[in-house]
């Protein structure tokens, strides 16, 4: 049985068309490869309410529902579990209610087994309850490894010792003290599942000696995930082989470090990220001199993003609070405004002073 495992779509209004394109590419690949089952390991939506300031609940939900309906139209079954972004909190309804009742779609909201011919999935959705997930997962052990069935763990969870993003590692914690839906990596490795398909951490990574781990996100959502693969994996339950399917229908993110002088002097910077396409996002981190506002806006009009990075010494110096002004609100406002990049000046600074005085006056009246 060929299974496609998908995680962390984070459908949202901000880049809804990019999400639609990446989902369409995923569906097309699943159909072409004759996948039998697609699993979604949580965080299908970016918010439990689905809607945001950019698009309505209906508009965002329709994009994902359309992709799921296209899968089922081709006879592909769908199994999904809620992630932390799909829920508002313990006991709250999750965003996946929009799939309830859809033919060919199973939404599992509890820790339980789902059986297919000669193959079983143990589902562990995200819980905000503060309970220890290891106890729930341990109940699966009595069924793992019973021939001829292959078994996969589908979970939305935190794993201590795994990479969150970049080089940042998830800290190993005392579960009883932190009440986080998290297990240690050693515990995960000890489980005798044939394959692990995990959602939550966007960086694709094997945690179990070749049996899987975090799937990796369907797409890059912002600059914090640049360099990460974007797509989904397939796993053949009969042969045990895994394949990563890279998709490029959604934008990727690139950060390019440049000297501010290159921006200020109007240098052509378009070739500094040769792998970038028209739909990708490129950010220039400018160091050195102060970035000219007009030059930065010209680049932004071309679709680039410009961020001014100050040397550490300058940031430290500018952040120092001179003696004697700690109880002088207006001077503190001026100090903070001067540390921003670019510094807040003129009418904006005057408006901040006016706002402080108004808020302070309102509090005095209330008192």
C-alpha positions as CSV (number, residue, x, y, z in Angstrom):
1,X,0.0,0.0,0.0
2,X,1.5,3.4,-1.0
3,X,0.8,6.1,1.5
4,X,1.4,9.9,1.1
5,X,2.2,11.7,4.4
6,X,1.6,15.4,4.5
7,X,2.1,17.8,7.4
8,X,1.9,21.5,8.4
9,X,0.0,23.1,5.5
10,X,-1.0,26.1,7.7
11,X,-3.6,27.3,5.2
12,X,-4.2,31.0,5.7
13,X,-5.5,34.1,3.9
14,X,-2.1,35.8,3.7
15,X,-0.8,33.5,0.9
16,X,-3.9,31.6,0.0
17,X,-3.2,31.3,-3.7
18,X,0.3,29.9,-3.0
19,X,-1.3,27.3,-0.7
20,X,-3.8,26.4,-3.3
21,X,-1.0,25.9,-5.9
22,X,1.0,23.7,-3.6
23,X,-2.0,21.6,-2.7
24,X,-2.8,21.2,-6.3
25,X,0.7,20.0,-7.0
26,X,0.5,17.5,-4.1
27,X,-2.8,16.1,-5.4
28,X,-1.4,15.7,-8.9
29,X,1.6,13.8,-7.7
30,X,-0.5,11.5,-5.5
31,X,-2.8,10.7,-8.5
32,X,0.2,10.2,-10.8
33,X,1.9,7.9,-8.3
34,X,-1.3,5.9,-7.6
35,X,-1.3,6.6,-3.9
36,X,-3.9,4.7,-1.9
37,X,-4.0,6.8,1.2
38,X,-3.1,10.4,2.1
39,X,-2.5,11.2,5.8
40,X,-2.4,14.8,7.2
41,X,-0.4,15.1,10.4
42,X,-2.1,18.2,11.8
43,X,-1.9,22.0,11.4
44,X,-3.9,21.8,8.3
45,X,-5.1,25.3,9.0
46,X,-3.1,28.1,10.6
47,X,-5.9,29.1,13.0
48,X,-8.6,27.2,14.8
49,X,-11.1,29.8,13.5
50,X,-9.7,29.3,10.0
51,X,-10.4,32.9,9.0
52,X,-7.9,35.8,9.4
53,X,-7.6,39.4,8.4
54,X,-6.9,38.4,4.8
55,X,-9.7,36.0,4.0
56,X,-12.9,34.5,5.4
57,X,-13.3,31.1,7.0
58,X,-15.2,29.9,3.9
59,X,-12.6,31.1,1.4
60,X,-9.7,29.4,3.3
61,X,-11.6,26.2,4.0
62,X,-12.7,25.9,0.4
63,X,-9.1,25.7,-0.8
64,X,-8.3,22.7,1.4
65,X,-11.7,21.1,1.0
66,X,-11.2,21.3,-2.8
67,X,-7.9,19.6,-2.7
68,X,-9.2,16.8,-0.4
69,X,-12.3,16.4,-2.6
70,X,-10.0,16.0,-5.7
71,X,-8.1,13.2,-3.8
72,X,-11.2,11.3,-3.0
73,X,-12.6,11.8,-6.5
74,X,-9.7,9.6,-7.7
75,X,-10.4,6.9,-5.1
76,X,-7.7,8.0,-2.7
77,X,-8.7,7.7,1.0
78,X,-7.8,10.6,3.4
79,X,-6.9,10.3,7.1
80,X,-6.3,13.5,9.2
81,X,-5.6,14.4,12.8
82,X,-5.8,17.9,14.4
83,X,-2.6,19.8,15.3
84,X,-2.1,22.6,17.8
85,X,-2.9,25.3,15.3
86,X,-6.2,23.5,14.4
87,X,-7.4,23.9,18.0
88,X,-8.0,26.9,20.3
89,X,-7.4,25.0,23.5
90,X,-8.4,22.1,25.7
91,X,-12.0,21.1,25.1
92,X,-12.5,23.4,22.2
93,X,-13.8,22.4,18.8
94,X,-11.1,22.1,16.1
95,X,-11.0,23.5,12.6
96,X,-11.2,20.1,11.0
97,X,-15.0,20.0,11.5
98,X,-15.3,21.3,7.9
99,X,-14.3,17.8,6.8
100,X,-16.8,16.0,8.9
101,X,-19.2,13.9,6.7
102,X,-17.0,14.1,3.6
103,X,-17.0,10.8,1.8
104,X,-13.6,9.0,1.9
105,X,-12.3,11.3,4.7
106,X,-11.6,10.2,8.3
107,X,-10.9,12.8,11.0
108,X,-9.4,11.1,14.2
109,X,-9.6,13.3,17.2
110,X,-8.6,10.6,19.8
111,X,-5.6,8.4,20.3
112,X,-6.7,5.2,18.5
113,X,-6.0,2.7,15.8
114,X,-7.3,3.0,12.3
115,X,-7.2,-0.3,10.3
116,X,-6.7,-0.7,6.6
117,X,-6.2,-4.0,4.7
118,X,-2.9,-5.4,6.0
119,X,-1.9,-2.0,7.4
120,X,-2.7,0.0,10.5
121,X,-2.2,3.6,11.6
122,X,-2.0,4.6,15.3
123,X,-3.2,8.2,15.5
124,X,-2.0,10.6,18.1
125,X,-3.5,14.1,17.6
126,X,-2.4,17.1,19.5
127,X,-3.9,17.5,23.0
128,X,-3.9,20.7,25.0
129,X,-4.8,18.8,28.1
130,X,-1.3,18.8,29.7
131,X,-1.2,15.0,29.9
132,X,1.8,12.9,29.2
133,X,1.4,11.4,25.7
134,X,3.8,8.5,26.4
135,X,1.2,6.8,28.4
136,X,-1.3,7.0,25.6
137,X,1.2,5.8,23.0
138,X,2.3,2.8,25.2
139,X,-1.2,1.3,24.8
140,X,-0.4,0.7,21.2
141,X,2.4,-1.7,21.9
142,X,0.3,-4.8,22.3
143,X,-0.8,-4.6,18.6
144,X,2.5,-3.5,17.0
145,X,4.3,-6.1,15.0
146,X,1.5,-8.6,14.7
147,X,1.9,-10.2,11.3
148,X,1.0,-9.6,8.6
149,X,0.1,-6.1,9.4
150,X,2.5,-3.1,9.0
151,X,2.1,-0.3,11.5
152,X,2.6,3.5,11.3
153,X,2.5,6.2,14.0
154,X,0.7,9.3,12.8
155,X,1.2,12.0,15.4
156,X,1.2,15.8,16.0
157,X,3.6,16.1,18.9
158,X,6.7,17.7,20.3
159,X,9.9,15.6,20.4
160,X,12.6,16.5,22.9
161,X,16.0,16.7,21.2
162,X,14.5,17.2,17.7
163,X,15.3,20.3,15.6
164,X,12.6,23.0,15.7
165,X,14.0,25.1,12.9
166,X,17.5,26.1,11.7
167,X,19.8,24.8,14.4
168,X,17.4,25.4,17.3
169,X,16.7,22.2,19.2
170,X,13.6,21.3,21.2
171,X,14.7,21.2,24.9
172,X,14.2,18.0,26.8
173,X,11.7,18.8,29.6
174,X,10.2,17.2,32.6
175,X,6.8,16.3,31.2
176,X,5.0,16.3,34.5
177,X,6.3,19.7,35.3
178,X,5.8,21.4,31.9
179,X,2.6,19.7,30.9
180,X,3.5,19.8,27.3
181,X,2.4,17.3,24.7
182,X,5.9,16.1,24.3
183,X,8.0,12.9,24.5
184,X,11.8,12.3,24.6
185,X,13.5,11.2,21.4
186,X,14.7,8.1,23.2
187,X,11.2,7.1,23.9
188,X,10.2,7.6,20.3
189,X,13.1,5.5,19.1
190,X,12.1,2.6,21.5
191,X,8.7,2.2,19.8
192,X,8.5,-0.7,17.4
193,X,6.5,1.0,14.7
194,X,7.5,0.3,11.1
195,X,7.2,4.0,10.2
196,X,6.8,7.3,11.9
197,X,5.0,10.3,10.3
198,X,5.0,13.3,12.6
199,X,3.8,16.8,12.3
200,X,4.5,20.0,14.2
201,X,8.2,20.7,13.6
202,X,8.6,21.9,10.0
203,X,12.1,20.7,9.4
204,X,12.1,17.3,7.8
205,X,14.2,14.9,10.0
206,X,14.6,11.2,10.6
207,X,14.5,10.4,14.4
208,X,14.3,6.6,14.4
209,X,17.2,5.2,12.5
210,X,15.7,5.2,9.1
211,X,12.0,4.6,10.1
212,X,11.0,8.2,9.8
213,X,10.2,11.2,12.1
214,X,9.0,14.7,11.3
215,X,7.6,14.6,7.7
216,X,8.5,18.2,6.9
217,X,6.1,21.0,5.9
218,X,4.2,21.1,2.6
219,X,5.6,24.6,2.0
220,X,7.8,27.2,3.4
221,X,5.6,29.7,5.3
222,X,8.2,32.5,6.0
223,X,11.9,33.3,6.2
224,X,12.2,31.3,9.4
225,X,12.0,28.1,7.3
226,X,14.2,29.0,4.3
227,X,16.3,26.2,3.1
228,X,13.9,23.6,4.4
229,X,12.4,21.2,1.8
230,X,8.8,21.7,0.8
231,X,6.6,18.9,-0.2
232,X,5.5,15.5,1.2
233,X,6.7,11.9,1.6
234,X,5.5,8.6,0.3
235,X,5.9,5.4,2.2
236,X,5.3,1.9,0.8
237,X,4.0,-0.3,3.6
238,X,4.9,-3.5,1.8
239,X,8.6,-2.7,0.9
240,X,9.2,-0.2,3.7
241,X,10.7,2.4,1.2
242,X,10.3,6.1,1.7
243,X,10.6,8.8,-0.9
244,X,10.5,12.6,-0.6
245,X,8.5,14.5,-3.2
246,X,9.7,18.1,-3.5
247,X,7.2,20.6,-4.8
248,X,7.9,24.1,-6.0
249,X,4.4,25.5,-6.8
250,X,4.5,27.8,-3.7
251,X,7.1,30.5,-3.1
252,X,10.4,29.7,-1.4
253,X,12.3,32.2,0.8
254,X,15.9,33.5,0.4
255,X,17.9,35.8,2.6
256,X,20.8,37.6,1.0
257,X,23.3,39.6,3.0
258,X,24.5,42.8,1.3
259,X,26.3,46.0,2.3
260,X,24.0,48.9,2.7
261,X,26.1,50.9,0.3
262,X,25.1,48.5,-2.5
263,X,21.5,49.4,-1.9
264,X,22.1,53.1,-1.5
265,X,24.2,53.3,-4.7
266,X,21.5,51.6,-6.7
267,X,23.5,48.5,-7.6
268,X,21.6,45.8,-9.5
269,X,21.0,43.1,-6.8
270,X,18.6,40.9,-8.8
271,X,21.4,38.3,-9.5
272,X,22.3,37.7,-5.9
273,X,19.8,34.9,-5.5
274,X,20.2,33.1,-8.9
275,X,18.0,30.2,-7.8
276,X,15.0,32.4,-7.0
277,X,12.0,32.6,-9.3
278,X,9.5,35.4,-9.9
279,X,7.2,34.0,-7.2
280,X,9.8,33.5,-4.6
281,X,10.5,35.9,-1.7
282,X,14.0,37.5,-1.5
283,X,15.1,39.5,1.5
284,X,18.2,41.7,1.6
285,X,19.8,42.1,5.0
286,X,21.8,45.3,4.8
287,X,24.8,45.9,7.1
288,X,27.0,48.9,7.5
289,X,25.7,52.3,6.6
290,X,22.1,53.5,7.2
291,X,19.9,52.2,4.4
292,X,18.5,55.0,2.2
293,X,14.7,54.9,2.5
294,X,14.1,55.8,-1.1
295,X,16.5,53.1,-2.4
296,X,14.9,50.5,-0.1
297,X,11.4,51.4,-1.3
298,X,12.6,51.1,-4.9
299,X,13.7,47.5,-4.2
300,X,10.5,46.8,-2.3
301,X,8.5,48.0,-5.3
302,X,10.3,45.4,-7.3
303,X,9.1,42.7,-4.9
304,X,12.1,42.5,-2.6
305,X,12.2,42.9,1.2
306,X,14.9,45.1,2.8
307,X,16.0,44.8,6.4
308,X,18.8,46.9,8.0
309,X,21.1,45.0,10.3
310,X,23.2,47.0,12.8
311,X,26.5,45.7,14.1
312,X,26.1,44.2,17.6
313,X,28.2,47.0,19.2
314,X,26.0,49.7,17.8
315,X,22.8,47.9,18.9
316,X,24.2,47.5,22.4
317,X,25.3,51.1,22.6
318,X,22.0,52.4,21.4
319,X,20.1,50.2,23.8
320,X,21.9,51.6,26.9
321,X,19.6,53.6,29.2
322,X,21.3,56.8,30.5
323,X,21.1,57.4,34.2
324,X,18.3,59.6,35.4
325,X,15.6,59.1,32.7
326,X,14.1,55.9,33.9
327,X,11.1,57.8,35.4
328,X,10.8,60.3,32.5
329,X,8.4,58.7,30.0
330,X,9.0,61.2,27.1
331,X,12.7,60.7,27.3
332,X,12.3,56.9,27.4
333,X,10.1,57.1,24.3
334,X,12.7,59.2,22.5
335,X,15.4,56.6,23.5
336,X,13.4,53.7,22.3
337,X,12.4,55.4,19.0
338,X,16.0,56.1,18.3
339,X,17.0,52.4,18.6
340,X,14.5,51.4,15.8
341,X,15.6,50.7,12.3
342,X,15.1,53.2,10.8
343,X,14.7,55.5,13.8
344,X,11.2,56.8,14.5
345,X,11.3,60.6,14.0
346,X,9.1,63.6,13.2
347,X,5.4,63.3,13.2
348,X,5.4,59.6,14.2
349,X,7.4,60.4,17.3
350,X,5.2,63.4,18.2
351,X,2.2,61.1,17.8
352,X,3.7,58.6,20.3
353,X,4.2,61.4,22.8
354,X,0.6,62.5,22.3
355,X,-0.7,59.0,22.7
356,X,1.2,58.5,26.0
357,X,-0.2,61.8,27.4
358,X,-3.7,60.9,26.4
359,X,-3.6,57.4,27.9
360,X,-2.1,58.8,31.1
361,X,-4.8,61.4,31.3
362,X,-7.5,58.8,30.8
363,X,-6.1,56.7,33.6
364,X,-6.1,59.7,35.9
365,X,-9.7,60.4,35.1
366,X,-10.7,56.8,35.7
367,X,-8.9,56.7,39.0
